[in-house]
Structures are given as C-alpha cells and as structure tokens.
Amino acid sequence: MIIKKVAESKFNDSVFDTKAFGSEFSDHMLIAHYKDGKWSEPEIRPYGPISLTPAAMSFHYGQTIFEGMKAYKNENDEVFIFRPEKNFERFNLSASRLNMPEVPKEIFIDGLKTIVDIDRQWVPKNYGTSLYIRPVMFATEETVSARAANEYIFAILLAYAPSYYEKPLSVKIADFYSRAAQGGVGFAKCGGNYAASFFPAAEVQKEGYDQIIWTDSISHKYIEEAGTMNVMVRIGNKLLTAPTSERILNGVTRDSVLTLAKDAGYDVEIRPVEVQELYDAYKSGELKEVFGCGTAVVITQYNAIGFGDERAQLADLPEEESFALSLKKKLKDIQYGLVEDPYQWRVKIEK
C-alpha cells in the first residue's frame, strides 16, 4: 500500500462542533484503480478532488455502489470499527449485482484499518458521535456506450458524524411510489436506489412528514423499509420486521439489533408485516413502537405514522419501557467499547 500523508493536518477541535452529517472530511482518502482486469496497488493520499471526464460511465449508466460504516473512540483513546466483514461482504454483493469487479479483502479491510489509524485524531470521543466511513466504487471508463464499464475507482472517505437525528420522526406509508421491485437492486447499496427515493420523500415532506415507510411494489400491502433504513414494529410485546429479499437491504445494524433483541428475551418475528396489521394494532392500542435502524442513525423512533389521510400519533413510552431505546443503548455501548462484546463485533484499530 502506498501512503502519502499530508504535510500538515487540517484537523482542529472545531470539527466536532459541526451539526452537518458527513461534510467535514478527514485529511486522507484511499484510492485504487481497476483497469485491464486487475486492481492497482491502493494509495492513501491527501483528501481532495479527483479528475474525471464527463463521459465517465458512472455519470451515464449508474454503476455506483457504496457502504456506510463508523469508527468509535473510547475514553482510553482506543479506536474501534464495527463488523467490517459484513460491510465487505455486502459491498461485493452489490458489485456483483451491478456487474462491477469485486474488491479484494486486502484492499477493502486492510485499507480501511490503515486509513482510520492514520486519521484516528478525527474520531470523536463523545457518546453518540463517530467518524463515518464511506467506501465507494464507481465506473470511470470514458465512453457513452451502454454496457458495463471496464475501468473503476474504489475509494474510502472519512467524515465526522454528529448525532444524525435528535428527535423522533414522522413517516408516511407509501401507497403509490416504490423503492424497489422484485428482481431489481433493492438489496444492493447502489446510488440509483437513493436517487429514486428523493422525490417521493420530498412529496411527503410537503404533507408534514419527515420520511416514507416503503411498501411492496406490487400491492403496497406489506411494509419494507423506512426512508434509508430497515424498519421494525412493536405490536404488544412482539417485535416484527420484514425478511430481507431482493427488495430489502440486509442491514448490518438490523442484524445486530435482532441478535440483541433475541438475546434480551424479546419475542421476535421475521415475517411479512401488513400495513393493515399496523393500522389495526394502532386502532386497538397495541401498536407500541415503530422505529428505523441503520448505520447513520443507529435507531431512530417514529412518533407518527401516516395511513393515507390519517395521521396516527404514537404515545411516548418511558425510556425503561421502550424496546427501541433499550436496544439502541445496548448496541452503542458495544460500539463505543463501554461493555463486553460477546459477539466479537468490535474490531480494534491497532496503532
């Protein structure tokens, strides 16, 4: 691995005062090029612009994938990342689906450990904050021929991450727009999935909601994801979530939350969840919690659900009675190195 460090770091403590997620980038980035059927030696170099032609194929045909990860620091200045192997596996699953080359483990895993170590001063200590890690790959070949590209860049960027959502959100259940279709790319973290979601999200924001709960594209009968997160529902004392599929992202946070919930003795069911089931539970008073989970947010609660023209307001549960808040604390305590990690999810970045 080639390492070219900055002459002088641009870091100062005011970085940790920003409220904007993912806008304060660290000193370095990792870059590797794919050409002629092989990957170049990765290079860690000062963060900054790269040169691309407007004919780069990612601009035209959407061969762009990414991952979201975080680095955490405890009071002893130890730095951890969380379940990187899962992100590595999913990144290459996305690459395969979009007919892009897989990234070798020594570039992805070794690369992110090295760059996080180099920029470890950018990892904050405050509970709830972190250093966001964004691996990304995009097509760079210069042509407008409609086919899979032969040249790509893989990069890793690092940016300060304050707490993503400070308060519960309101969400409306989609009854027309869809996030993904069977046989499509809903399970992949590709740019097009997100681009297509922005307009429907803007439409529900005009109605006073923050985000969308997506439903299946055929009947809009079953809930799938919530905004850019996996969604979980508590009816009575049962925790429900949809099974992953070609339409639903296999979230690392989702998997972690389900493991913690089962080990805490919660009654967990992974099965299709009907919109009508949610509405009936709301009417009967059994709909206790609905929340989203993902890398950026960890867990965020929803305090209102839109069923068509009806806005269902959910009651605030005391912290000690909330599944969402209990699971969030359990997960964050592991991520920040405050408790034992029986699952070996936490990976220490050695100096």
HELIX and SHEET records of a PDB file:
HELIX    1   1 ASP A   13  ASP A   17  5                                   5    
HELIX    2   2 SER A   58  TYR A   61  1                                   4    
HELIX    3   3 PRO A   84  ARG A   97  1                                  14    
HELIX    4   4 LYS A  105  ILE A  118  1                                  14    
HELIX    5   5 ARG A  120  TRP A  122  5                                   3    
HELIX    6   6 GLY A  191  LYS A  206  1                                  16    
HELIX    7   7 VAL A  252  ASP A  263  1                                  12    
HELIX    8   8 VAL A  275  SER A  284  1                                  10    
HELIX    9   9 GLU A  319  GLU A  321  5                                   3    
HELIX   10  10 PHE A  323  GLN A  335  1                                  13    
SHEET    1   A 4 ILE A   2  ILE A   3  0                                        
SHEET    2   A 4 GLU A  43  PRO A  46  1                                        
SHEET    3   A 4 HIS A  28  LYS A  35 -1                                        
SHEET    4   A 4 LYS A  38  TRP A  39 -1                                        
SHEET    1   B 6 ILE A   2  ILE A   3  0                                        
SHEET    2   B 6 GLU A  43  PRO A  46  1                                        
SHEET    3   B 6 HIS A  28  LYS A  35 -1                                        
SHEET    4   B 6 TYR A 152  ALA A 161 -1                                        
SHEET    5   B 6 SER A 130  ALA A 139 -1                                        
SHEET    6   B 6 THR A  64  PHE A  66 -1                                        
SHEET    1   C 8 ILE A   2  ILE A   3  0                                        
SHEET    2   C 8 GLU A  43  PRO A  46  1                                        
SHEET    3   C 8 HIS A  28  LYS A  35 -1                                        
SHEET    4   C 8 TYR A 152  ALA A 161 -1                                        
SHEET    5   C 8 SER A 130  ALA A 139 -1                                        
SHEET    6   C 8 MET A  69  LYS A  73 -1                                        
SHEET    7   C 8 VAL A  79  PHE A  82 -1                                        
SHEET    8   C 8 ARG A 346  LYS A 348 -1                                        
SHEET    1   D 8 ASP A 267  ILE A 270  0                                        
SHEET    2   D 8 LYS A 238  THR A 241  1                                        
SHEET    3   D 8 MET A 229  ILE A 235 -1                                        
SHEET    4   D 8 ILE A 223  ALA A 226 -1                                        
SHEET    5   D 8 GLN A 211  THR A 215 -1                                        
SHEET    6   D 8 LEU A 169  ILE A 173  1                                        
SHEET    7   D 8 VAL A 298  PHE A 307  1                                        
SHEET    8   D 8 LEU A 287  GLY A 294 -1                                        
SHEET    1   E 8 ASP A 267  ILE A 270  0                                        
SHEET    2   E 8 LYS A 238  THR A 241  1                                        
SHEET    3   E 8 MET A 229  ILE A 235 -1                                        
SHEET    4   E 8 ILE A 223  ALA A 226 -1                                        
SHEET    5   E 8 GLN A 211  THR A 215 -1                                        
SHEET    6   E 8 LEU A 169  ILE A 173  1                                        
SHEET    7   E 8 VAL A 298  PHE A 307  1                                        
SHEET    8   E 8 GLU A 310  GLN A 313 -1                                        
END                                                                             
